Amino acid sequence: MQNNIPAPNPAVGGILKSGEMRSLMFERGEVAQALYREIVAKRTGRLARSARVETFIGGSRGDRWCSRLIVEAPYAASHEYGTDDGNTGIQVGAHDLNIVLNQLGQL
């Protein structure tokens, strides 16, 4: 059996850039946001409150909707990745975003 599917396939490209795909990606981002808010340390709640979701056209060829979870608290990077003051003060990062990705992969 032979087929003649053009590359790039306009049907697949249309689906990847459709409004429905954008909605699905935003929904997946909201699931990631809920997971993050559930597992992040909540001493003040600022990290959990600062998490937000955005959608954008991306992918390796810029041909599809993607979603991004952004955490904007001033200390978000040091919480996530840890800190090192150069002497003895090494603080290990929490790696909450990696845990969220692993949990998303199990859904």
C-alpha positions as CSV (number, residue, x, y, z in Angstrom):
1,M,0.0,0.0,0.0
2,Q,1.4,3.4,-1.0
3,N,0.5,6.7,0.4
4,N,1.2,10.2,-0.6
5,I,1.3,12.3,2.6
6,P,2.9,15.6,2.1
7,A,5.6,16.8,4.5
8,P,4.8,19.1,6.2
9,N,1.3,17.8,6.5
10,P,-1.2,20.7,6.5
11,A,-3.8,18.8,8.4
12,V,-1.5,18.0,11.3
13,G,-0.2,21.6,11.2
14,G,-3.8,22.9,11.4
15,I,-4.5,20.8,14.4
16,L,-1.4,21.8,16.2
17,K,-2.2,25.5,15.8
18,S,-5.9,25.2,16.4
19,G,-7.9,26.9,19.1
20,E,-8.8,23.5,20.5
21,M,-5.1,22.6,20.9
22,R,-4.4,26.0,22.6
23,S,-7.2,25.2,25.1
24,L,-5.9,21.7,25.7
25,M,-2.4,23.0,26.4
26,F,-3.7,25.7,28.7
27,E,-5.7,23.0,30.6
28,R,-2.6,20.9,30.9
29,G,-0.7,23.9,32.2
30,E,-3.4,24.5,34.8
31,V,-3.1,20.9,35.9
32,A,0.7,21.5,36.4
33,Q,-0.1,24.7,38.3
34,A,-2.4,22.8,40.6
35,L,0.2,20.1,41.2
36,Y,2.9,22.7,41.9
37,R,0.6,24.6,44.3
38,E,0.0,21.3,46.1
39,I,3.6,20.3,46.6
40,V,5.5,23.5,47.0
41,A,6.6,24.6,50.5
42,K,4.0,27.0,51.9
43,R,5.6,28.9,54.7
44,T,4.1,32.2,53.4
45,G,2.3,30.8,50.3
46,R,4.0,33.3,48.0
47,L,5.6,30.7,45.7
48,A,2.3,28.9,45.3
49,R,0.4,32.2,44.6
50,S,3.0,33.4,42.1
51,A,2.7,30.4,39.8
52,R,0.9,31.2,36.5
53,V,0.3,29.6,33.1
54,E,0.7,31.0,29.7
55,T,0.4,29.5,26.2
56,F,2.6,30.3,23.2
57,I,3.5,29.1,19.8
58,G,6.7,27.0,20.1
59,G,8.2,23.5,19.6
60,S,11.4,22.8,17.7
61,R,9.9,24.2,14.5
62,G,7.6,26.8,16.0
63,D,4.6,24.9,14.7
64,R,2.4,24.2,17.7
65,W,0.8,25.5,20.9
66,C,2.8,25.0,24.1
67,S,2.1,25.9,27.7
68,R,4.6,27.2,30.3
69,L,4.3,27.3,34.1
70,I,6.0,30.4,35.4
71,V,6.9,31.0,39.1
72,E,7.7,34.7,39.7
73,A,8.5,35.0,43.4
74,P,11.8,36.8,44.0
75,Y,13.3,33.7,45.6
76,A,11.8,31.1,43.2
77,A,15.1,30.2,41.5
78,S,17.0,29.8,44.8
79,H,14.2,27.6,46.2
80,E,14.1,25.5,43.0
81,Y,17.8,25.1,42.3
82,G,19.4,25.8,45.7
83,T,22.2,28.2,46.6
84,D,25.9,28.2,47.4
85,D,27.6,31.1,49.1
86,G,31.1,29.9,48.2
87,N,32.0,28.7,51.7
88,T,30.0,26.3,53.8
89,G,26.5,27.6,53.2
90,I,25.1,25.2,50.5
91,Q,21.3,25.0,50.4
92,V,19.9,22.1,48.3
93,G,17.2,23.0,45.8
94,A,13.6,21.6,46.2
95,H,13.2,20.6,42.5
96,D,9.4,21.0,42.7
97,L,9.0,21.7,39.0
98,N,10.8,18.5,38.1
99,I,8.4,16.6,40.4
100,V,5.5,18.3,38.7
101,L,6.8,17.1,35.3
102,N,7.2,13.6,36.6
103,Q,3.6,13.6,37.9
104,L,2.3,15.0,34.6
105,G,4.0,12.1,32.8
106,Q,2.1,9.6,35.0
107,L,-1.4,11.0,34.3
